[in-house]
Amino acid sequence: MTRRYWNINLKEMIEAGVHFGHGIKKWNPKMAPYISAKRKGTHITNLARTARFLSEACDLVFDAASQGKSFLIVGTKKRAADLVASAAIRSRCHYVNKKWFNGMLTNWSITKTRLSQFRDLRAEEKMGKFHHLPKRDAAILKRKLSTLQRYLGGIKYMTRLPDIVIVLDQQKEYIALQECAILGIPTISLVDTNCDPDLANISIPANDDTMTSIRLILNKLVFAISEGRSLYIRNR
């Protein structure tokens, strides 16, 4: 795996609040190696460890992107939905930012059918076919298309299982991590002090509740992906 410099510094992480964990009563003992202190009843994450694992994750996604591999970013917190979408679009990644449906990956044949239906409805709408239908039928199809856009819009161009999945909230996206484990898909996950660092291939100790923290980590990862994609295009 290529080792590169990703400009990850402690000051930037402190300013973003990456080091703030959960209350000491809510911690997962498996996170002990990643905690450096307790302050006013709150665990403080060891940012040296965060920098190390974030750098490893950036190296991994850079190498994968430079080989033309695909990524799926999963973050369904309401506050982070727009951030996830913009970061994924910027780095040409697939994304899920509204709701993770059980079996989205493990029942891929069903997901593919839904995506095909979604693409067909989008095409029909663009060609104006809805205008030739009775108002009631057109309204039903528009509602269906709106629902599919809301929940599958971020993966509408996904034609196969992703090569790497990035998860921004382990607790909320636990089912997604389970599906990746079943399928053997490598995962990168933010892990707060109440998480299990063993569930992902690369766990990045970080505050997963604060937008500034999530944004910083995600921006580093998508920058590495974008750099890898640029190299892939140059070498084609």
Protein Blocks (a to p, Z undefined) as FASTA:
>chain_A
ZZddehiafklmmmnommpccdfklpcfklmmmpcbdeehiacddfklmmmmmmmmmmmm
mmmmmnopacddddfbfklmmmmmmmmmmnopacdfkbccehklmmmmlmmmmmmmmmmm
mmmmmnommmmpcfklmmmmmmmmmmmmmmmmmmmmpcbdcfbdcdfbfklmmmmmmmmm
mnopacdddddfkbcfklpmbdcdddfkbmklmmmmmmmmmmmmmmmmmmmmmmZZ
